[in-house]
């Protein structure tokens, strides 16, 4: 899929605020932009449609004040929730009369139906913004609004799984076929539901669980996928290890994975191949042999890795690496070392 990119550094200073406002119209969230520093305006945005929603990567975001007024809301309200994933710097968000300061590692929440103020200081910030239709979230609106003005961590637990999934989508978006993007949006919302369940599920004032029983079922699956991601280097990793670690029977484990359209071994294999593909395409790892890279992700035997890789990709590892070396390098964005899997409807079943 192709994304839409605007980098104000490529424009004359006087044209930057207007160009940014136009870009935000494409993002379905009209707003007014001003510079906090006379004569400058600095920001870059990459907009990536995901089904009915959108993932946006904002970087070089400095000396900017953004306001979405009540008039803007009346003019256009796509009825979307917004999740900010702070990756660098800090931004201040004011909505619903609450003030939120987001720093690296924080998640913040809001929606398109209320006026909004965002302020970024002189230090460049970088953050991801996930927008999606409100009806996709299995959580009552009044419960979601309790999060406004609060920040949650995305560097640990299920929050880490959610944050790393979004950074992974941004990293690989250009390589995703159009048929995959709706599944990516659904996966992101499922992961977010698990995050919210974790943080709201024990709220005594809520009068009940944060999300439905079906989402609890999903949350266990997500914890299992996180466990798989952490233990991929172990060649012996199998269904028994996953079941024991999560105190469930093998029968229940297989039924849970079947409900999500896959099996434990198929998911392990898919995630290992994905990690190997990423490493084989990384120029910074060009000094390592194919066998060394495969061994990092649970393939100690070169022959078995070559067979598995060719079955999954239609190419040998050496052919894939040579082909990747001829492709243009990815955008100059730095993400975490790990990639964690989410619920992906494209997982194979075997």
KENU-468870 format. One record per residue (C-alpha): residue in one letter; x, y, z. Coordinates in Angstrom, 1 decimal. Layout:
// KENU-468870
+-----+--------+--------+--------+
! res !      u !      v !      w !
+-----+--------+--------+--------+
!   A !      X !      Y !      Z !
...
+-----+--------+--------+--------+
***
This chain:
// KENU-468870
+-----+--------+--------+--------+
! res !      u !      v !      w !
+-----+--------+--------+--------+
!   X !    0.0 !    0.0 !    0.0 !
!   X !    1.1 !    3.6 !   -0.6 !
!   X !    1.0 !    6.2 !    2.1 !
!   X !    0.5 !    9.9 !    1.8 !
!   X !    3.5 !   12.0 !    3.1 !
!   X !    3.8 !   15.7 !    3.8 !
!   X !    7.1 !   17.1 !    5.0 !
!   X !    6.9 !   20.8 !    5.7 !
!   X !   10.7 !   21.1 !    5.4 !
!   X !   10.2 !   20.7 !    1.7 !
!   X !    8.0 !   23.8 !    1.5 !
!   X !    8.5 !   27.6 !    1.8 !
!   X !    8.0 !   28.6 !    5.4 !
!   X !    4.9 !   30.7 !    4.6 !
!   X !    3.1 !   27.8 !    2.9 !
!   X !    3.7 !   25.3 !    5.7 !
!   X !    0.7 !   25.9 !    8.0 !
!   X !   -1.8 !   25.9 !    5.1 !
!   X !   -0.3 !   22.7 !    3.7 !
!   X !   -0.5 !   21.0 !    7.1 !
!   X !   -4.1 !   22.0 !    7.5 !
!   X !   -4.9 !   20.5 !    4.1 !
!   X !   -3.1 !   17.3 !    5.0 !
!   X !   -5.2 !   17.0 !    8.2 !
!   X !   -8.3 !   17.4 !    6.1 !
!   X !   -7.2 !   14.2 !    4.2 !
!   X !   -6.9 !   12.7 !    7.7 !
!   X !  -10.6 !   13.5 !    8.2 !
!   X !   -9.8 !   15.8 !   11.2 !
!   X !   -9.9 !   19.5 !   10.2 !
!   X !   -7.9 !   21.7 !   12.5 !
!   X !   -6.2 !   25.1 !   12.8 !
!   X !   -2.4 !   25.2 !   13.0 !
!   X !   -0.1 !   28.0 !   14.3 !
!   X !    3.6 !   28.2 !   14.9 !
!   X !    4.9 !   28.6 !   18.5 !
!   X !    8.1 !   30.1 !   17.1 !
!   X !    8.0 !   33.1 !   14.8 !
!   X !    8.8 !   32.3 !   11.2 !
!   X !    9.0 !   28.6 !   11.6 !
!   X !    6.8 !   25.6 !   11.2 !
!   X !    8.2 !   22.1 !   11.4 !
!   X !    6.4 !   18.8 !   11.0 !
!   X !    6.2 !   15.6 !    8.9 !
!   X !    3.3 !   13.2 !    8.6 !
!   X !    2.9 !    9.9 !    6.9 !
!   X !   -0.8 !    8.9 !    6.6 !
!   X !   -1.6 !    5.2 !    6.1 !
!   X !   -5.2 !    4.2 !    5.6 !
!   X !   -6.4 !    1.1 !    7.5 !
!   X !   -9.8 !    0.0 !    6.5 !
!   X !  -12.2 !    2.8 !    7.7 !
!   X !   -9.5 !    4.2 !    9.9 !
!   X !   -6.0 !    5.5 !    9.6 !
!   X !   -2.5 !    5.2 !   11.1 !
!   X !   -0.4 !    8.4 !   11.0 !
!   X !    3.3 !    8.8 !   11.8 !
!   X !    4.2 !   12.3 !   12.9 !
!   X !    7.8 !   13.2 !   13.2 !
!   X !   10.0 !   16.3 !   13.3 !
!   X !    7.0 !   17.7 !   15.2 !
!   X !    8.2 !   20.9 !   16.9 !
!   X !    7.1 !   24.4 !   17.7 !
!   X !    3.5 !   23.6 !   16.7 !
!   X !    0.1 !   24.5 !   18.2 !
!   X !   -2.9 !   22.6 !   16.7 !
!   X !   -6.5 !   23.5 !   17.6 !
!   X !   -9.6 !   21.6 !   16.6 !
!   X !  -12.5 !   23.9 !   17.5 !
!   X !  -16.2 !   23.3 !   18.1 !
!   X !  -16.7 !   24.8 !   14.6 !
!   X !  -14.3 !   22.2 !   13.1 !
!   X !  -16.3 !   19.5 !   14.8 !
!   X !  -19.6 !   20.7 !   13.4 !
!   X !  -18.0 !   20.9 !    9.9 !
!   X !  -16.7 !   17.4 !   10.0 !
!   X !  -16.9 !   14.7 !   12.6 !
!   X !  -15.9 !   11.2 !   11.4 !
!   X !  -16.9 !    9.7 !   14.8 !
!   X !  -13.5 !    8.3 !   15.5 !
!   X !  -11.4 !    7.5 !   18.5 !
!   X !   -7.8 !    8.5 !   18.6 !
!   X !   -4.8 !    6.8 !   20.2 !
!   X !   -1.5 !    8.6 !   20.5 !
!   X !    1.7 !    6.4 !   20.9 !
!   X !    4.6 !    8.7 !   22.0 !
!   X !    7.9 !    7.6 !   20.6 !
!   X !   10.1 !   10.6 !   21.2 !
!   X !    9.9 !   14.1 !   22.6 !
!   X !    6.7 !   15.3 !   24.3 !
!   X !    3.4 !   16.8 !   23.4 !
!   X !    0.6 !   18.3 !   25.5 !
!   X !   -3.0 !   17.4 !   24.6 !
!   X !   -6.1 !   19.3 !   26.1 !
!   X !   -9.5 !   17.7 !   25.6 !
!   X !  -12.7 !   17.4 !   27.7 !
!   X !  -11.2 !   19.9 !   30.1 !
!   X !   -8.3 !   17.6 !   30.9 !
!   X !   -4.6 !   18.1 !   30.2 !
!   X !   -2.3 !   15.3 !   29.2 !
!   X !    1.4 !   15.4 !   28.8 !
!   X !    2.7 !   12.5 !   26.6 !
!   X !    6.4 !   11.5 !   26.8 !
!   X !    8.3 !    8.6 !   25.2 !
!   X !    6.6 !    5.3 !   26.1 !
!   X !    3.1 !    6.8 !   26.8 !
!   X !   -0.3 !    6.1 !   25.3 !
!   X !   -2.9 !    8.8 !   25.2 !
!   X !   -6.6 !    8.8 !   24.1 !
!   X !   -9.2 !   11.1 !   22.7 !
!   X !  -11.8 !   11.4 !   20.0 !
!   X !  -12.9 !   13.5 !   17.0 !
!   X !  -16.2 !   14.7 !   18.5 !
!   X !  -14.8 !   17.2 !   21.0 !
!   X !  -12.6 !   20.3 !   20.6 !
!   X !   -8.9 !   19.6 !   21.0 !
!   X !   -5.7 !   21.5 !   21.6 !
!   X !   -2.2 !   20.0 !   20.9 !
!   X !    1.1 !   21.7 !   21.7 !
!   X !    4.6 !   20.6 !   20.8 !
!   X !    7.6 !   22.5 !   22.0 !
!   X !   11.0 !   23.1 !   20.5 !
!   X !   12.3 !   19.6 !   21.0 !
!   X !   11.2 !   17.4 !   18.0 !
!   X !    8.6 !   14.9 !   18.9 !
!   X !    7.6 !   11.7 !   17.1 !
!   X !    4.4 !    9.8 !   17.6 !
!   X !    1.9 !    7.5 !   16.0 !
!   X !   -1.8 !    8.3 !   15.9 !
!   X !   -4.3 !    5.5 !   15.3 !
!   X !   -7.8 !    6.7 !   14.3 !
!   X !  -10.6 !    4.2 !   13.9 !
!   X !  -14.5 !    4.3 !   14.0 !
!   X !  -15.9 !    4.3 !   17.5 !
!   X !  -18.2 !    1.4 !   16.8 !
!   X !  -15.3 !   -1.0 !   16.3 !
!   X !  -14.3 !   -0.8 !   20.0 !
!   X !  -16.1 !   -3.2 !   22.3 !
!   X !  -16.2 !   -0.8 !   25.1 !
!   X !  -18.9 !    1.6 !   26.3 !
!   X !  -18.1 !    5.2 !   25.3 !
!   X !  -18.5 !    6.5 !   28.9 !
!   X !  -15.8 !    4.0 !   30.0 !
!   X !  -13.4 !    5.0 !   27.2 !
!   X !  -13.8 !    8.7 !   28.1 !
!   X !  -12.4 !    7.9 !   31.6 !
!   X !   -9.0 !    7.6 !   29.9 !
!   X !   -9.0 !   11.1 !   28.6 !
!   X !   -6.3 !   13.0 !   30.4 !
!   X !   -4.6 !    9.8 !   31.5 !
!   X !   -1.5 !    8.1 !   30.0 !
!   X !   -0.8 !    4.4 !   29.9 !
!   X !    2.5 !    2.7 !   29.2 !
!   X !    3.2 !    0.9 !   25.9 !
!   X !    6.6 !   -0.4 !   26.8 !
!   X !    5.5 !   -3.3 !   28.9 !
!   X !    2.9 !   -6.1 !   29.0 !
!   X !    0.0 !   -6.0 !   26.5 !
!   X !    0.6 !   -2.3 !   26.0 !
!   X !    4.0 !   -3.2 !   24.5 !
!   X !    2.4 !   -5.7 !   22.2 !
!   X !    0.0 !   -3.0 !   21.0 !
!   X !    2.7 !   -0.3 !   20.6 !
!   X !    5.1 !   -2.6 !   18.8 !
!   X !    2.3 !   -3.8 !   16.5 !
!   X !    1.6 !   -0.2 !   15.4 !
!   X !    5.3 !    0.6 !   14.8 !
!   X !    5.6 !   -2.6 !   12.9 !
!   X !    2.6 !   -1.7 !   10.7 !
!   X !    4.2 !    1.7 !   10.0 !
!   X !    7.5 !    0.0 !    9.2 !
!   X !    6.1 !   -2.5 !    6.7 !
!   X !    3.1 !   -0.6 !    5.4 !
!   X !    4.5 !   -0.1 !    1.9 !
!   X !    4.9 !   -3.9 !    1.6 !
!   X !    1.3 !   -4.7 !    2.6 !
!   X !   -1.2 !   -5.6 !   -0.1 !
!   X !   -4.5 !   -3.7 !   -0.2 !
!   X !   -6.4 !   -6.8 !    1.0 !
!   X !   -4.5 !   -6.8 !    4.2 !
!   X !   -5.2 !   -3.4 !    5.6 !
!   X !   -8.6 !   -4.0 !    7.0 !
!   X !   -7.2 !   -7.0 !    8.9 !
!   X !   -4.5 !   -4.8 !   10.3 !
!   X !   -7.1 !   -2.3 !   11.6 !
!   X !   -9.0 !   -5.2 !   13.2 !
!   X !   -5.9 !   -6.5 !   14.8 !
!   X !   -5.0 !   -3.1 !   16.2 !
!   X !   -8.4 !   -2.6 !   17.7 !
!   X !   -8.3 !   -6.1 !   19.2 !
!   X !   -4.9 !   -5.4 !   20.8 !
!   X !   -6.2 !   -2.0 !   22.1 !
!   X !   -9.2 !   -3.9 !   23.6 !
!   X !   -6.7 !   -6.1 !   25.5 !
!   X !   -4.8 !   -3.1 !   26.8 !
!   X !   -8.0 !   -1.4 !   28.0 !
!   X !   -9.2 !   -4.6 !   29.6 !
!   X !   -5.9 !   -4.9 !   31.5 !
!   X !   -6.1 !   -1.3 !   32.8 !
!   X !   -9.9 !   -1.0 !   33.3 !
!   X !  -10.8 !   -4.6 !   34.1 !
!   X !  -10.1 !   -4.2 !   37.9 !
!   X !  -11.7 !   -0.8 !   38.3 !
!   X !  -14.1 !   -1.4 !   41.2 !
!   X !  -16.2 !    1.6 !   40.3 !
!   X !  -17.0 !    0.2 !   36.9 !
!   X !  -19.5 !   -2.3 !   38.1 !
!   X !  -18.2 !   -5.1 !   35.8 !
!   X !  -15.6 !   -6.2 !   33.4 !
!   X !  -14.1 !   -3.7 !   31.0 !
!   X !  -15.0 !   -5.6 !   27.8 !
!   X !  -17.1 !   -8.6 !   26.8 !
!   X !  -16.3 !  -12.2 !   27.6 !
!   X !  -15.3 !  -12.6 !   24.0 !
!   X !  -12.6 !  -10.0 !   24.4 !
!   X !  -11.3 !  -11.8 !   27.5 !
!   X !  -11.0 !  -14.8 !   25.3 !
!   X !   -9.0 !  -12.7 !   22.8 !
!   X !   -6.9 !  -11.2 !   25.6 !
!   X !   -5.6 !  -14.7 !   26.5 !
!   X !   -4.8 !  -15.4 !   22.9 !
!   X !   -2.8 !  -12.1 !   22.8 !
!   X !   -0.9 !  -13.0 !   25.9 !
!   X !    0.0 !  -16.3 !   24.3 !
!   X !    1.2 !  -14.6 !   21.1 !
!   X !    3.3 !  -12.3 !   23.2 !
!   X !    4.8 !  -15.4 !   24.9 !
!   X !    5.6 !  -16.9 !   21.5 !
!   X !    7.3 !  -13.7 !   20.4 !
!   X !    9.5 !  -13.7 !   23.5 !
!   X !   10.5 !  -17.4 !   23.1 !
!   X !   11.0 !  -17.7 !   19.3 !
!   X !   14.7 !  -18.2 !   19.6 !
!   X !   14.1 !  -21.5 !   21.5 !
!   X !   14.0 !  -24.3 !   18.8 !
!   X !   12.0 !  -26.5 !   21.2 !
!   X !    9.2 !  -24.0 !   21.6 !
!   X !    5.9 !  -25.9 !   21.1 !
!   X !    2.2 !  -26.1 !   22.2 !
!   X !    3.1 !  -27.8 !   25.5 !
!   X !    5.3 !  -24.9 !   26.6 !
!   X !    2.5 !  -22.4 !   25.8 !
!   X !   -0.1 !  -24.4 !   27.6 !
!   X !    2.0 !  -24.8 !   30.7 !
!   X !    3.0 !  -21.1 !   30.9 !
!   X !   -0.7 !  -20.1 !   30.7 !
!   X !   -2.1 !  -22.8 !   32.9 !
!   X !   -4.5 !  -24.3 !   30.3 !
!   X !   -4.9 !  -27.7 !   28.8 !
!   X !   -3.6 !  -28.6 !   25.4 !
!   X !   -7.1 !  -29.2 !   24.3 !
!   X !   -8.2 !  -25.7 !   25.3 !
!   X !   -5.1 !  -24.2 !   23.8 !
!   X !   -5.7 !  -25.8 !   20.3 !
!   X !   -9.4 !  -24.7 !   20.5 !
!   X !   -8.4 !  -21.2 !   21.3 !
!   X !   -6.0 !  -21.0 !   18.4 !
!   X !   -8.5 !  -22.6 !   16.1 !
!   X !  -11.0 !  -19.8 !   17.0 !
!   X !   -8.4 !  -17.4 !   15.8 !
!   X !   -7.9 !  -19.2 !   12.5 !
!   X !   -4.5 !  -20.8 !   13.2 !
!   X !   -2.7 !  -23.4 !   15.3 !
!   X !    0.2 !  -22.9 !   17.8 !
!   X !    2.8 !  -24.4 !   15.5 !
!   X !    1.6 !  -22.5 !   12.4 !
!   X !    1.8 !  -19.2 !   14.4 !
!   X !    5.3 !  -20.0 !   15.7 !
!   X !    6.4 !  -20.9 !   12.1 !
!   X !    4.9 !  -17.7 !   10.7 !
!   X !    6.5 !  -15.4 !   13.3 !
!   X !    9.9 !  -17.1 !   12.9 !
!   X !    9.8 !  -16.7 !    9.1 !
!   X !    8.7 !  -13.0 !    9.5 !
!   X !   11.6 !  -12.3 !   11.8 !
!   X !   14.0 !  -14.0 !    9.4 !
!   X !   12.6 !  -12.1 !    6.4 !
!   X !   13.2 !   -8.8 !    8.3 !
!   X !   16.7 !   -9.7 !    9.3 !
!   X !   17.6 !  -10.9 !    5.8 !
!   X !   16.4 !   -7.6 !    4.4 !
!   X !   18.3 !   -5.5 !    6.9 !
!   X !   21.6 !   -4.1 !    5.4 !
!   X !   23.0 !   -3.6 !    8.9 !
!   X !   23.0 !   -7.4 !    9.3 !
!   X !   24.6 !   -8.1 !    6.0 !
!   X !   27.8 !   -9.3 !    7.7 !
!   X !   26.0 !  -12.2 !    9.3 !
!   X !   25.5 !  -15.5 !    7.5 !
!   X !   22.0 !  -16.8 !    6.6 !
!   X !   22.6 !  -19.7 !    9.0 !
!   X !   23.4 !  -17.3 !   11.9 !
!   X !   20.3 !  -15.2 !   11.3 !
!   X !   18.1 !  -18.3 !   11.1 !
!   X !   19.6 !  -19.7 !   14.3 !
!   X !   18.6 !  -16.4 !   16.1 !
!   X !   14.9 !  -17.3 !   15.5 !
!   X !   14.8 !  -21.0 !   16.3 !
!   X !   16.2 !  -22.6 !   13.1 !
!   X !   19.5 !  -24.3 !   14.1 !
!   X !   19.4 !  -26.6 !   11.1 !
!   X !   20.1 !  -24.9 !    7.8 !
!   X !   18.3 !  -27.4 !    5.6 !
!   X !   15.0 !  -27.3 !    7.6 !
!   X !   15.2 !  -23.5 !    7.6 !
!   X !   15.7 !  -23.4 !    3.8 !
!   X !   12.7 !  -25.7 !    3.3 !
!   X !   10.4 !  -23.7 !    5.6 !
!   X !   11.5 !  -20.4 !    4.1 !
!   X !   10.9 !  -21.5 !    0.5 !
!   X !    7.5 !  -22.9 !    1.4 !
!   X !    6.5 !  -19.6 !    3.0 !
!   X !    7.9 !  -17.2 !    0.5 !
!   X !    8.5 !  -19.1 !   -2.7 !
!   X !   12.2 !  -18.1 !   -2.6 !
!   X !   15.3 !  -19.5 !   -1.1 !
!   X !   16.8 !  -17.4 !    1.8 !
!   X !   19.8 !  -16.4 !   -0.5 !
!   X !   17.4 !  -15.3 !   -3.3 !
!   X !   15.3 !  -13.3 !   -0.9 !
!   X !   18.4 !  -11.5 !    0.6 !
!   X !   19.7 !  -10.7 !   -2.9 !
!   X !   16.3 !   -9.4 !   -4.0 !
!   X !   16.0 !   -7.3 !   -0.8 !
!   X !   19.4 !   -5.7 !   -1.4 !
!   X !   18.1 !   -4.3 !   -4.7 !
!   X !   15.0 !   -2.7 !   -3.2 !
!   X !   15.0 !    0.9 !   -2.0 !
!   X !   15.8 !    1.4 !    1.7 !
!   X !   12.9 !    2.0 !    4.1 !
!   X !   12.1 !    5.5 !    5.4 !
!   X !   14.6 !    6.8 !    8.0 !
!   X !   12.6 !    5.8 !   11.0 !
!   X !   14.0 !    3.9 !   14.0 !
!   X !   11.9 !    1.4 !   15.8 !
!   X !   12.4 !   -1.1 !   18.6 !
!   X !   14.4 !   -4.2 !   18.0 !
!   X !   11.5 !   -6.6 !   18.5 !
!   X !    8.4 !   -7.1 !   16.5 !
!   X !    5.4 !   -8.7 !   18.3 !
!   X !    2.6 !  -10.5 !   16.6 !
!   X !   -1.0 !   -9.5 !   16.8 !
!   X !   -4.2 !  -11.3 !   15.8 !
!   X !   -3.8 !  -11.6 !   12.0 !
!   X !   -6.5 !  -13.2 !    9.9 !
!   X !   -3.8 !  -14.2 !    7.4 !
!   X !   -2.2 !  -16.6 !    9.8 !
!   X !   -1.9 !  -20.0 !    8.0 !
!   X !   -3.6 !  -23.1 !    9.4 !
!   X !   -1.8 !  -26.4 !    9.4 !
+-----+--------+--------+--------+
***
